[in-house]
């Protein structure tokens, strides 16, 4: 589309959203909040994204834990520089949990460890922020929810779209009928790269912590014991948003996929495709590939009156039926805070390693991380709503875990409603 079309559409969209609740409602002020004292488990690529976006006026990081020395050193550097010059480092997360002054724990460890770490933290009396996907199995997710209920502590899952102002405005537009009835959503996450990470300190022995080799520790996303691959690391984000917008969860799923390109010993698929069937005749098609990055990633909601496209977490476009070629870009208050930092493969950088920036919105691809962590603190301090609690995390996890089964079995799988309930 031309820049002229974009600008015209932008003005049209501003008129359409003029009566919506302000997206700035998520841009809180820190003056009245006493910071939550916290520690982080897992300052790897994703963990450091959280750390760099963790506003010390809301959450003060005083301890860092990682079994891998390079990660621990990097995490400690951020904690000491941004939060507490006396921040402590640990290789055993249980040592971190023993500290009485720590009120909350951020968990960004590999997926297979989420549940055990979260349950241990909750039972130790800590509030928990756990990165997505919630846990390795549905039963593990439910154990986390039960532990949070028993401990009367906050459990938040890191689906940051729940705190993205663009998504809140788009959700309101859909609710008020701007694009009509929705029967089809298309979502995808496409990249052109092998998803591998360079191995530092190759002599490090991770076997005492359950990893068979240093390769499996560093590239845990590529192995079934530790991850569900593209489905858990990418698709879960998008299915969470679709569940939210639809106000419902999938009833069935079918899929296919395989290791098509990178026959390098990985166990998870490098290409996968799935179709989710929701109630009320809503069909969601999803693809994640590692052979072409042209489309990058987005969610496209197709209504009888128009279409909303949410791209790269930085851009939202509205196309009305009959106005093909004219676009409007949803704008929110420019994000002035927080650096664009090193991010994991699935955050803030595209498949070629380039920074992702917003077009018109003023948001970076990591802006919502700051907002979700501030929201976590406000839930603890002020009792404000948790926009992505354990129950919401369970819904997204259940859908993608069944989808992972469907892809591997290449058949339709029904998803029992009981799986979504604790």
C-alpha positions in Angstrom: 0.0 0.0 0.0 1.1 3.6 -0.6 2.0 6.0 2.2 -0.9 8.2 1.0 -3.3 5.3 1.4 -1.9 4.6 4.8 -2.2 8.2 6.0 -5.8 8.5 4.7 -6.7 5.2 6.3 -5.1 6.3 9.6 -7.2 9.4 9.7 -10.3 7.3 9.0 -9.4 4.9 11.7 -8.9 7.6 14.3 -12.4 8.7 13.7 -13.6 5.1 14.1 -11.9 4.7 17.5 -12.5 8.2 18.9 -15.1 6.9 21.3 -13.2 3.9 22.5 -11.6 3.7 25.9 -8.1 5.2 25.8 -5.3 2.7 25.2 -3.3 4.9 27.6 -5.2 3.3 30.4 -2.4 0.7 30.5 0.3 3.4 30.8 0.4 3.5 34.6 2.2 6.0 36.8 4.6 4.5 39.3 4.6 7.3 41.9 2.0 5.6 44.2 3.4 2.1 44.0 5.9 0.5 46.4 8.2 -1.7 44.3 7.8 -5.5 44.6 11.0 -7.2 45.6 11.7 -10.0 43.2 14.1 -12.6 41.8 14.3 -14.1 38.3 14.9 -17.7 37.4 16.4 -18.1 33.9 18.1 -14.9 32.6 18.6 -16.4 29.1 17.6 -14.6 26.0 13.9 -14.3 27.0 14.7 -13.7 30.6 16.9 -10.8 29.8 14.1 -9.3 27.7 12.0 -9.3 30.9 14.9 -7.9 32.9 15.6 -5.0 30.6 11.9 -4.1 30.5 11.4 -4.5 34.2 10.7 -1.0 35.6 12.4 -0.8 39.1 9.7 1.6 40.2 7.4 -1.4 40.0 9.6 -4.5 40.4 13.0 -4.5 42.0 15.2 -7.5 41.0 17.5 -8.4 43.9 18.4 -12.0 42.9 19.2 -14.0 39.7 19.3 -17.7 39.2 20.6 -19.8 36.3 22.5 -23.1 36.1 24.5 -21.8 33.0 27.3 -19.4 34.0 27.2 -17.1 31.0 23.5 -16.5 31.5 24.0 -15.9 35.2 26.7 -13.4 34.7 24.7 -11.4 32.1 21.6 -11.5 34.3 23.6 -10.3 37.3 25.0 -7.4 35.3 21.5 -6.2 34.4 20.2 -6.6 37.9 23.1 -4.8 39.5 23.0 -2.0 36.8 19.3 -1.4 36.8 17.9 -2.6 40.1 20.2 -3.5 43.0 24.0 -3.2 43.1 24.0 -5.9 45.7 21.9 -8.4 43.7 22.8 -12.0 44.4 23.4 -14.9 42.0 22.4 -18.5 42.5 22.7 -21.7 40.5 20.0 -23.4 42.6 16.6 -21.7 42.4 15.6 -23.1 45.8 18.2 -20.8 47.4 16.5 -17.8 45.9 13.1 -19.0 47.3 14.6 -19.2 50.8 15.0 -15.4 50.9 12.3 -13.9 53.1 12.6 -10.5 51.5 11.7 -11.8 48.0 8.0 -11.3 47.4 7.8 -12.5 43.8 9.6 -14.7 41.3 9.8 -14.3 37.5 10.3 -17.6 35.7 11.8 -17.7 32.3 13.4 -21.1 32.4 12.9 -23.8 29.7 9.3 -25.0 29.4 9.7 -28.4 31.0 10.7 -26.8 34.3 7.9 -24.2 34.5 5.5 -26.2 36.7 7.9 -27.5 39.3 9.5 -24.1 39.7 6.2 -22.2 39.9 4.7 -24.6 42.4 7.8 -24.5 44.6 7.7 -20.7 44.5 4.0 -20.5 45.3 4.4 -22.9 48.2 7.3 -20.8 49.4 4.8 -17.8 49.6 6.0 -16.0 46.5 3.9 -14.4 43.8 4.8 -15.9 40.4 5.1 -14.5 36.9 5.8 -17.4 34.5 6.6 -17.1 30.9 4.5 -18.7 28.3 3.6 -21.5 27.4 2.3 -22.0 30.9 3.6 -25.6 31.4 4.7 -28.7 29.5 1.4 -30.6 30.1 -2.2 -29.7 30.9 -1.9 -31.4 34.3 1.2 -29.3 35.1 -0.8 -26.2 34.3 -3.5 -27.3 36.7 -1.0 -28.0 39.4 0.2 -24.4 39.1 -3.3 -23.0 39.4 -4.1 -25.2 42.4 -0.9 -24.1 44.1 -1.7 -20.4 43.5 -5.2 -20.9 44.9 -3.9 -22.7 48.0 -1.2 -20.1 48.6 -3.5 -17.2 47.8 -0.8 -15.7 45.6 -0.8 -14.1 42.2 0.0 -16.3 39.2 0.5 -14.5 35.9 1.4 -16.0 32.6 3.5 -14.1 30.1 1.2 -13.7 27.1 2.1 -10.0 26.7 -0.5 -9.3 24.1 -2.9 -9.0 27.1 -1.1 -5.8 28.0 -0.6 -4.4 24.5 -2.7 -1.3 23.9 -3.1 -2.1 20.2 -4.8 -5.4 21.1 -7.1 -3.7 23.5 -8.2 -1.2 20.9 -8.7 -3.9 18.3 -10.6 -6.0 20.8 -13.0 -3.1 21.5 -13.5 -2.6 17.8 -14.5 -6.2 17.3 -16.8 -6.1 20.4 -18.6 -3.0 19.1 -19.2 -4.7 15.7 -17.0 -2.5 13.6 -15.9 -5.4 11.3 -19.1 -7.5 11.7 -19.4 -11.2 12.4 -16.1 -13.1 12.3 -16.0 -16.6 10.8 -12.3 -16.8 9.9 -9.0 -15.8 11.6 -5.7 -16.4 9.9 -2.5 -16.3 12.1 1.0 -17.2 11.2 4.6 -16.8 12.4 7.1 -17.2 9.5 10.9 -17.0 9.6 13.9 -18.0 7.6 16.4 -19.4 9.9 17.4 -22.5 11.8 16.4 -21.3 15.4 19.8 -22.5 16.7 21.9 -20.6 19.2 25.6 -20.6 19.5 27.0 -22.7 22.3 29.1 -20.8 24.7 31.3 -22.6 27.3 31.0 -26.0 25.5 32.8 -27.7 28.4 30.0 -27.0 30.8 28.3 -30.2 32.0 24.5 -29.8 32.4 23.7 -33.4 33.2 23.2 -32.8 36.9 20.2 -30.6 35.9 18.6 -33.1 33.6 20.0 -32.1 30.2 21.8 -34.8 28.3 24.3 -32.4 26.7 25.3 -28.8 26.4 23.7 -28.7 23.0 20.3 -29.7 24.6 20.7 -27.1 27.3 21.4 -24.2 24.9 19.0 -25.4 22.2 16.4 -26.9 24.4 13.6 -25.6 22.1 14.6 -28.1 19.5 14.1 -31.2 21.7 10.9 -32.9 22.7 11.9 -33.5 26.3 12.1 -29.8 27.0 9.7 -28.1 24.6 6.9 -28.5 22.1 8.8 -26.5 19.5 7.1 -23.9 17.3 3.7 -24.7 18.8 4.6 -23.9 22.4 7.2 -21.2 21.7 5.3 -19.2 19.1 1.7 -20.3 18.4 0.7 -20.1 22.1 1.0 -16.3 22.0 -1.4 -16.0 19.1 -3.9 -18.6 20.2 -4.1 -16.8 23.6 -5.0 -13.6 21.7 -7.6 -15.3 19.5 -9.2 -17.0 22.6 -9.5 -13.6 24.2 -11.0 -11.9 21.1 -13.3 -14.8 20.4 -14.4 -15.2 24.1 -14.1 -18.9 23.6 -11.7 -21.8 23.1 -11.2 -24.4 20.3 -13.3 -27.5 20.3 -11.1 -29.5 17.9 -7.9 -29.2 15.9 -6.2 -30.9 12.9 -2.7 -30.4 11.7 0.3 -31.5 9.8 4.0 -30.7 9.7 7.5 -32.2 9.8 11.2 -31.6 9.8 11.4 -30.4 6.2 14.5 -28.2 6.0 16.8 -28.6 9.0 17.7 -32.2 9.2 20.3 -31.5 11.9 19.2 -33.8 14.7 16.4 -31.6 16.0 13.3 -33.4 17.2 10.7 -30.6 16.9 9.2 -29.7 13.5 10.5 -26.8 11.5 7.2 -26.4 9.6 3.7 -26.9 11.0 0.2 -26.1 10.0 -3.0 -26.4 12.0 -6.7 -25.6 11.8 -8.6 -24.9 15.0 -12.4 -25.1 15.1 -14.1 -22.8 17.6 -17.8 -22.6 18.6 -20.1 -20.4 16.5 -18.5 -21.5 13.2 -15.2 -19.8 13.8 -12.3 -21.4 12.0 -8.7 -20.4 12.8 -5.9 -21.4 10.4 -2.3 -21.3 11.6 1.1 -21.8 10.1 4.7 -21.5 11.4 7.5 -22.1 8.9 11.3 -21.7 9.0 11.9 -21.3 5.2 10.5 -17.9 4.3 10.2 -14.7 6.4 8.1 -12.6 4.0 5.0 -12.4 6.1 6.8 -12.3 9.5 4.0 -12.7 12.0 0.4 -11.4 12.4 -3.1 -12.2 13.3 -5.9 -11.4 10.8 -9.5 -11.2 11.9 -11.9 -11.3 8.9 -15.4 -10.0 9.6 -18.4 -9.6 7.4 -17.9 -5.8 7.3 -14.1 -5.5 7.5 -10.7 -7.0 8.5 -8.3 -6.1 11.3 -4.7 -7.2 10.9 -2.4 -7.1 14.0 1.2 -7.3 12.8 4.4 -7.8 14.7 2.8 -6.5 17.9 3.5 -3.0 16.7 0.9 -2.3 14.0 -2.8 -2.7 13.6 -4.6 -2.2 10.2 -8.3 -1.8 9.5 -9.7 -2.6 6.0 -13.4 -2.1 5.4 -15.2 -4.3 2.9 -15.5 -2.4 -0.4 -12.5 -0.2 0.3 -9.8 -2.6 -0.8 -6.5 -0.7 -1.1 -7.4 1.8 1.6 -5.9 1.0 5.0 -6.0 2.6 8.4 -3.4 2.1 10.9 -4.4 2.0 14.6 -2.3 4.4 16.6 -1.7 4.5 20.3 0.3 6.9 22.5 4.0 6.5 21.6 6.0 4.4 23.9 8.8 6.6 25.2 10.2 4.3 27.9 12.6 1.3 27.8 15.4 0.4 25.5 15.1 -2.0 22.6 17.4 -4.7 23.8 18.7 -8.1 22.9 15.7 -10.3 22.4 15.1 -14.0 21.9 14.4 -15.5 18.5 10.7 -15.1 19.0 10.8 -11.5 20.3 11.8 -8.2 19.0 13.9 -9.5 16.1 12.9 -11.0 12.8 14.3 -14.1 11.2 17.2 -12.2 9.7 18.2 -10.7 13.0 17.0 -7.2 12.3 15.2 -5.0 14.8 11.5 -4.8 14.5 10.0 -1.4 14.9 6.5 -0.1 14.8 5.0 1.8 11.8 3.0 4.7 13.2 2.1 3.1 16.5 5.2 4.2 18.3 5.4 0.7 19.9 8.4 -1.5 19.8 7.9 -5.3 19.7 8.9 -5.5 23.4 6.8 -2.6 24.7 4.1 -4.9 26.2 6.7 -6.7 28.3 7.1 -3.5 30.4 3.4 -3.1 30.7 2.7 -6.7 31.7 5.3 -6.6 34.4 3.9 -3.3 35.7 0.5 -5.0 35.6 1.9 -7.9 37.6 3.2 -5.5 40.3 -0.1 -3.6 40.4 -2.1 -6.8 40.9 0.1 -7.6 43.9 0.2 -4.2 45.4 -3.3 -2.8 44.5 -5.3 -5.9 43.8 -5.9 -4.7 40.2 -7.1 -7.3 37.7 -4.6 -9.9 36.4 -5.1 -9.7 32.6 -3.5 -13.1 32.0 -3.9 -15.3 35.1 -3.4 -19.1 35.3 -6.9 -19.9 34.0 -6.2 -17.9 30.8 -2.8 -19.5 30.5 -4.4 -22.9 30.8 -6.8 -22.2 27.9 -4.0 -21.3 25.6 -1.7 -24.1 26.7 -4.5 -26.7 26.3 -5.3 -25.6 22.8 -1.7 -25.7 21.6 -0.8 -28.9 23.4 -3.7 -30.7 21.7 -2.6 -29.0 18.4 0.9 -30.4 18.8 -0.6 -33.9 19.2 -2.8 -33.3 16.1 0.2 -32.2 14.0 2.2 -35.2 14.9 -0.7 -37.6 14.3 -2.1 -35.7 11.2 -5.7 -36.2 12.3 -8.6 -34.3 13.8 -8.5 -34.3 17.6 -11.5 -33.3 19.8 -10.6 -31.0 22.7 -12.7 -31.9 25.8 -14.1 -28.9 27.7 -12.9 -30.7 30.9 -9.3 -30.1 29.8 -9.8 -26.3 30.1 -11.3 -26.5 33.6 -9.4 -27.0 36.9 
